[in-house]
Amino acid sequence: MLDELAWEHAVQDIPEEGLAVERSATPEECEAIARSLELLGCRSLDVRYALLPRGGHVHVSGALQAQVEQTCVVTLEPLVNEVAASFKVDFWPETEMPEPSGGAVDMQDEADLEPIVAGRIEVGRVVFESLAGAIDLFPRKPGVTFEQPEDKSGSRQPSPFAGLVRIKRKR
């Protein structure tokens, strides 16, 4: 079970017609997410997903929206980013997990495969991993660009690769 989002469902509690779920992370869950993903904060996380039994396995598909606080990689100032992602996963009993098919795979169309552990489907882990994968690794404030610093004489500092260019010319 995941500590950040302990959202799970017992397989036996999912009706044959499926189950639609809407969840929002609690302030404590948002704090745990921020800590785990090394964010300044997680203001909100809202998720909608459906669990559909399909002859021996359970298909889970959904979407998340979150607001996360990060540090701008240029200004080092805090900023808030909107994050959106979708997910789809097929949960199978551990002993019945299908073998991955060989050949070319279209990653967008295929649902991930996950085991049902102790009769429970760990949706929280899927949501957490989807959020982690959708967060901008190099966030910037809107309109901000990196400007190379000037040296003491007022001219731009040479590129770190300028030395390599000089060495190449000497050959």
Backbone bond lengths (Angstrom), bond angles and torsions (degrees), N, CA, C in turn:
res aa  C-N    CA-C-N  psi(-1)  N-CA   C-N-CA  omega(-1)  CA-C   N-CA-C  phi
1 M - - - 1.457 - - 1.524 109.02 -
2 L 1.289 116.81 141.02 1.449 123.74 -179.05 1.527 109.41 -84.72
3 D 1.329 116.75 134.82 1.459 120.30 -178.65 1.523 112.59 -72.26
4 E 1.353 117.60 -34.96 1.452 120.27 -176.04 1.526 112.18 -67.26
5 L 1.332 116.65 -47.91 1.470 121.80 -179.04 1.522 108.99 -132.44
6 A 1.284 117.34 96.19 1.464 121.95 -179.27 1.527 109.59 -87.84
7 W 1.332 115.24 54.21 1.461 121.13 -179.91 1.518 107.65 -95.91
8 E 1.308 115.87 114.43 1.462 119.23 179.24 1.516 109.99 -145.44
9 H 1.331 114.52 163.31 1.459 121.41 -179.54 1.520 108.84 -133.39
10 A 1.325 116.40 137.67 1.459 120.56 172.68 1.524 107.60 -76.55
11 V 1.324 116.38 131.73 1.466 120.88 -178.67 1.524 110.33 -55.94
12 Q 1.322 117.48 -39.67 1.469 121.17 -177.37 1.525 113.12 -65.90
13 D 1.334 118.08 -17.85 1.463 121.64 -179.56 1.534 113.51 -90.50
14 I 1.330 117.10 -2.71 1.469 120.61 -178.81 1.523 108.36 -89.56
15 P 1.339 118.08 117.66 1.468 120.22 -179.36 1.532 111.49 -68.11
16 E 1.322 116.23 159.31 1.470 121.74 -179.33 1.532 112.69 -57.88
17 E 1.335 116.96 -34.43 1.473 120.19 179.98 1.525 112.35 -79.59
18 G 1.307 117.57 -3.06 1.455 122.37 177.64 1.523 112.35 97.23
19 L 1.308 114.57 -179.03 1.452 120.94 -175.49 1.524 108.36 -144.08
20 A 1.334 117.29 125.61 1.465 122.36 175.58 1.525 107.97 -100.94
21 V 1.338 115.89 133.26 1.466 120.56 -174.32 1.523 109.73 -131.63
22 E 1.332 115.76 138.37 1.459 123.21 170.97 1.517 106.62 -123.39
23 R 1.331 116.20 128.33 1.461 120.01 -179.30 1.518 110.02 -136.32
24 S 1.312 114.15 152.03 1.464 121.93 172.43 1.519 107.38 -129.25
25 A 1.317 116.09 137.29 1.459 120.00 179.11 1.526 109.77 -68.66
26 T 1.313 115.59 141.68 1.460 121.60 175.69 1.533 108.93 -74.76
27 P 1.324 117.88 164.30 1.478 119.15 175.97 1.536 112.08 -56.16
28 E 1.317 117.55 -36.89 1.465 120.58 178.91 1.529 111.03 -67.14
29 E 1.334 116.98 -40.00 1.462 120.74 177.81 1.528 110.27 -66.99
30 C 1.332 117.35 -41.11 1.467 120.84 177.27 1.525 110.91 -61.26
31 E 1.311 116.79 -40.81 1.462 121.04 178.07 1.528 110.92 -63.77
32 A 1.324 117.29 -42.69 1.463 121.17 178.50 1.530 111.51 -64.98
33 I 1.333 117.05 -38.98 1.470 121.36 177.05 1.522 109.69 -62.15
34 A 1.327 117.18 -48.52 1.467 121.47 -179.34 1.524 110.71 -59.41
35 R 1.292 116.80 -44.12 1.465 121.49 179.86 1.530 110.63 -62.99
36 S 1.313 116.52 -47.23 1.456 121.45 -177.25 1.528 112.68 -66.59
37 L 1.343 117.52 -36.73 1.462 121.61 -178.43 1.532 112.58 -94.59
38 E 1.333 116.41 6.58 1.463 122.83 178.99 1.531 111.87 55.28
39 L 1.317 114.77 47.76 1.460 122.24 176.11 1.520 108.90 -100.47
40 L 1.323 116.75 160.27 1.462 119.34 172.84 1.520 109.98 -67.47
41 G 1.322 116.28 -32.11 1.455 120.73 179.31 1.514 110.96 -175.45
42 C 1.307 114.80 164.43 1.464 122.34 172.35 1.521 104.21 -128.06
43 R 1.323 116.21 107.48 1.463 120.93 -176.02 1.525 112.34 -75.13
44 S 1.344 115.87 -37.15 1.464 118.56 -178.49 1.519 109.91 -159.99
45 L 1.312 114.44 155.54 1.460 122.72 172.79 1.520 106.51 -148.15
46 D 1.332 115.99 116.29 1.456 122.40 178.86 1.517 107.99 -120.97
47 V 1.339 115.84 134.76 1.462 120.89 -174.53 1.522 109.68 -135.43
48 R 1.330 114.99 140.65 1.467 122.45 171.15 1.516 106.32 -125.86
49 Y 1.324 116.44 132.05 1.459 119.26 177.58 1.523 110.20 -152.58
50 A 1.335 113.65 161.91 1.461 120.76 179.48 1.519 108.30 -126.10
51 L 1.329 115.40 140.56 1.466 122.53 174.85 1.525 106.97 -111.99
52 L 1.333 116.76 121.67 1.464 121.49 -177.85 1.520 110.53 -125.45
53 P 1.356 117.47 114.70 1.472 119.30 175.53 1.529 109.90 -65.62
54 R 1.342 115.91 136.91 1.464 120.95 -179.26 1.520 109.78 -139.48
55 G 1.291 117.15 80.37 1.457 121.50 174.11 1.517 115.79 46.61
56 G 1.269 118.20 65.98 1.461 121.44 176.23 1.511 114.51 104.09
57 H 1.322 117.63 -21.51 1.462 119.07 176.83 1.528 109.11 -132.85
58 V 1.322 115.70 173.62 1.469 121.13 -179.54 1.527 108.07 -124.46
59 H 1.329 115.07 124.84 1.467 121.05 177.63 1.529 108.22 -92.14
60 V 1.332 116.58 130.18 1.460 122.42 178.20 1.519 107.67 -121.75
61 S 1.333 116.03 126.66 1.462 119.80 175.84 1.517 108.19 -138.78
62 G 1.323 115.16 147.20 1.453 118.15 -179.18 1.506 112.55 -174.82
63 A 1.324 114.54 -171.36 1.457 122.08 -179.00 1.524 109.12 -145.13
64 L 1.324 115.05 151.89 1.462 120.40 178.75 1.511 109.73 -128.95
65 Q 1.324 114.55 154.36 1.458 123.32 172.52 1.516 106.57 -135.97
66 A 1.323 115.38 135.67 1.460 119.60 -178.75 1.513 109.91 -144.48
67 Q 1.319 114.83 158.81 1.458 122.82 170.00 1.514 106.11 -120.10
68 V 1.342 115.53 120.84 1.459 119.59 -179.79 1.519 109.42 -122.01
69 E 1.326 115.50 146.29 1.458 122.12 177.03 1.520 108.00 -100.68
70 Q 1.339 115.14 126.43 1.451 121.50 -178.68 1.522 109.50 -131.43
71 T 1.334 116.05 178.10 1.453 121.90 175.92 1.516 109.22 -105.73
72 C 1.327 117.19 128.78 1.458 122.21 177.34 1.529 108.31 -62.41
73 V 1.341 117.19 130.30 1.466 120.60 -177.66 1.527 112.44 -73.15
74 V 1.326 118.05 -12.85 1.463 121.00 179.60 1.518 110.75 -97.89
75 T 1.328 117.44 -52.42 1.472 121.09 -174.51 1.524 113.27 -93.93
76 L 1.311 116.80 -15.75 1.470 123.86 -175.48 1.523 112.44 64.27
77 E 1.326 116.29 19.13 1.457 121.70 176.28 1.525 109.36 -93.14
78 P 1.331 117.38 152.76 1.469 119.90 177.81 1.530 111.01 -68.07
79 L 1.320 116.11 148.59 1.452 121.86 174.62 1.521 108.37 -148.14
80 V 1.325 115.38 158.75 1.464 121.46 179.38 1.523 107.85 -109.88
81 N 1.313 116.58 128.69 1.461 122.51 177.73 1.520 110.04 -114.75
82 E 1.323 114.84 142.15 1.460 122.17 172.36 1.529 107.24 -89.12
83 V 1.315 116.69 133.76 1.466 121.59 179.81 1.521 107.97 -123.91
84 A 1.319 116.07 134.24 1.463 121.33 175.85 1.527 107.77 -136.27
85 A 1.305 116.70 140.43 1.465 121.41 178.84 1.516 109.02 -156.75
86 S 1.317 115.10 154.73 1.462 120.41 174.01 1.521 108.09 -119.16
87 F 1.307 115.94 162.33 1.459 120.63 -178.95 1.514 109.95 -150.04
88 K 1.331 115.55 154.45 1.455 121.51 171.53 1.526 107.98 -150.61
89 V 1.314 113.92 133.44 1.456 121.43 -174.00 1.519 108.84 -142.97
90 D 1.324 116.13 140.82 1.465 121.37 171.25 1.521 107.82 -106.26
91 F 1.327 115.67 120.38 1.461 121.33 177.73 1.526 108.70 -96.34
92 W 1.321 115.51 127.15 1.468 122.39 -179.29 1.519 110.36 -121.52
93 P 1.354 117.36 150.77 1.465 118.66 171.20 1.536 108.21 -57.48
94 E 1.316 116.83 141.74 1.471 121.19 -175.34 1.530 112.83 -52.22
95 T 1.317 117.01 -38.39 1.472 120.57 -176.76 1.520 113.15 -79.25
96 E 1.334 117.65 -10.42 1.468 121.15 -177.08 1.531 113.34 -116.18
97 M 1.312 116.99 14.31 1.471 120.15 -179.18 1.525 109.61 -59.41
98 P 1.341 117.54 126.49 1.466 119.46 178.33 1.530 110.96 -69.67
99 E 1.330 114.68 151.14 1.460 120.22 175.89 1.520 108.73 -74.62
100 P 1.317 117.17 143.36 1.465 118.56 176.76 1.526 109.62 -63.03
101 S 1.326 115.51 140.12 1.454 119.35 179.36 1.521 109.17 -79.95
102 G 1.325 116.64 147.75 1.461 121.68 179.86 1.506 110.53 -82.87
103 G 1.320 115.60 172.34 1.455 120.31 176.78 1.506 112.59 89.91
104 A 1.312 114.45 -168.04 1.465 120.59 -178.00 1.520 110.40 -71.69
105 V 1.315 115.15 137.42 1.460 120.97 -179.02 1.519 108.71 -123.64
106 D 1.318 116.35 130.79 1.454 121.28 173.86 1.524 106.91 -89.37
107 M 1.324 116.19 101.78 1.463 121.66 -173.34 1.527 113.05 -61.37
108 Q 1.330 118.62 -25.82 1.451 120.67 -177.86 1.527 112.63 -75.67
109 D 1.336 116.76 -28.79 1.458 119.77 -175.73 1.523 113.58 -92.60
110 E 1.310 117.38 -22.99 1.453 121.00 -176.13 1.530 111.26 -88.28
111 A 1.316 115.90 135.99 1.461 119.92 173.85 1.529 108.34 -79.75
112 D 1.316 116.70 144.39 1.456 120.41 174.03 1.520 108.40 -65.93
113 L 1.324 116.50 155.13 1.465 121.73 177.25 1.520 109.15 -108.34
114 E 1.313 115.91 131.46 1.466 122.10 179.70 1.524 109.01 -136.90
115 P 1.332 117.04 149.92 1.457 119.32 178.51 1.528 112.64 -83.25
116 I 1.305 114.94 149.13 1.465 120.94 169.42 1.526 104.87 -84.86
117 V 1.315 116.93 120.53 1.461 121.51 -175.33 1.526 109.19 -106.45
118 A 1.315 115.92 120.62 1.474 122.58 178.62 1.528 111.37 54.02
119 G 1.340 116.44 37.83 1.461 120.78 177.40 1.517 114.40 74.62
120 R 1.340 116.40 14.57 1.461 120.32 -176.24 1.522 110.96 -125.59
121 I 1.335 115.31 144.35 1.462 122.66 177.92 1.526 107.45 -104.73
122 E 1.327 116.17 119.81 1.460 121.89 -176.42 1.529 110.75 -91.41
123 V 1.308 115.99 81.50 1.458 121.35 -179.42 1.529 110.64 -69.33
124 G 1.308 118.63 -33.27 1.465 122.34 -179.44 1.520 112.54 -56.96
125 R 1.317 116.95 -40.11 1.456 121.08 179.54 1.526 110.63 -64.94
126 V 1.332 116.40 -41.69 1.467 121.16 178.82 1.532 110.21 -63.83
127 V 1.318 116.96 -43.36 1.463 121.45 179.52 1.531 109.77 -64.05
128 F 1.317 117.24 -45.59 1.463 121.40 -179.86 1.525 110.82 -60.50
129 E 1.327 117.46 -46.27 1.466 121.17 -179.43 1.528 111.17 -65.98
130 S 1.325 117.54 -36.70 1.469 120.74 177.41 1.523 110.72 -65.96
131 L 1.323 116.40 -42.23 1.465 120.57 177.13 1.522 110.12 -62.95
132 A 1.317 117.22 -47.78 1.469 121.18 -178.96 1.522 111.18 -58.47
133 G 1.312 117.26 -39.81 1.456 121.23 -179.66 1.513 114.14 -73.22
134 A 1.313 118.03 -19.82 1.466 121.81 -176.56 1.529 113.81 -96.17
135 I 1.315 117.61 -10.48 1.467 121.09 -177.95 1.523 109.74 -73.72
136 D 1.328 116.10 135.80 1.466 122.60 177.79 1.527 108.76 -65.60
137 L 1.336 116.76 122.10 1.462 121.26 -178.59 1.522 112.65 -76.25
138 F 1.346 117.18 -22.95 1.453 121.54 -178.76 1.530 109.69 -129.74
139 P 1.335 116.41 69.02 1.468 119.26 -174.93 1.524 112.62 -70.69
140 R 1.328 115.00 142.42 1.462 121.78 176.53 1.513 109.31 -131.27
141 K 1.315 114.64 145.52 1.459 118.90 172.89 1.523 107.78 -65.26
142 P 1.329 118.76 146.86 1.464 120.97 179.66 1.527 111.68 -56.39
143 G 1.339 115.65 133.44 1.459 121.44 177.17 1.513 115.61 81.09
144 V 1.324 118.84 -2.96 1.460 121.53 -177.72 1.522 109.74 -89.62
145 T 1.340 115.62 132.35 1.459 120.89 174.88 1.519 108.92 -126.88
146 F 1.303 116.02 157.47 1.461 120.84 179.11 1.519 109.15 -82.38
147 E 1.323 117.05 128.58 1.456 122.67 176.91 1.520 106.92 -113.77
148 Q 1.333 115.72 127.70 1.454 119.89 -179.54 1.525 109.16 -65.14
149 P 1.339 118.27 132.57 1.466 120.61 -177.32 1.535 111.75 -67.73
150 E 1.329 114.64 153.39 1.460 120.33 177.11 1.517 108.73 -89.92
151 D 1.364 116.36 149.33 1.462 118.33 175.66 1.523 108.38 -83.45
152 K 1.335 118.97 -176.49 1.465 122.68 -173.45 1.527 112.97 -65.09
153 S 1.330 117.32 -23.31 1.464 119.82 -180.00 1.521 112.10 -82.31
154 G 1.320 118.00 -5.52 1.456 121.95 178.17 1.512 113.67 95.76
155 S 1.331 116.70 -3.63 1.470 118.34 177.99 1.527 109.50 -96.94
156 R 1.302 114.43 161.51 1.460 119.66 -179.79 1.521 110.02 -67.31
157 Q 1.317 116.43 143.87 1.463 120.90 175.64 1.515 108.51 -69.00
158 P 1.330 116.63 144.34 1.455 118.51 179.19 1.526 110.90 -67.27
159 S 1.300 113.55 156.28 1.464 120.11 177.25 1.521 109.17 -60.68
160 P 1.328 118.73 148.55 1.464 120.15 176.14 1.524 111.84 -63.13
161 F 1.336 116.66 -15.40 1.456 120.47 -179.66 1.531 111.67 -93.70
162 A 1.334 118.40 -2.56 1.455 121.68 -178.85 1.532 111.12 -60.18
163 G 1.305 116.88 -38.62 1.468 120.87 177.97 1.517 111.55 -62.21
164 L 1.304 117.58 -37.63 1.463 120.86 178.36 1.525 111.23 -67.06
165 V 1.327 116.46 -36.99 1.460 120.76 178.25 1.529 109.38 -63.86
166 R 1.346 118.25 -43.55 1.472 121.61 178.50 1.515 110.90 -61.62
167 I 1.307 118.06 -41.80 1.472 121.61 179.75 1.519 109.68 -64.34
168 K 1.321 117.43 -42.03 1.450 121.08 -179.40 1.525 111.16 -64.19
169 R 1.335 117.67 -37.78 1.465 121.64 -179.91 1.512 111.99 -67.86
170 K 1.332 118.16 -30.73 1.459 121.99 -178.74 1.531 112.11 -70.17
171 R 1.285 118.71 -21.44 1.471 121.73 -176.98 1.455 112.76 -72.22
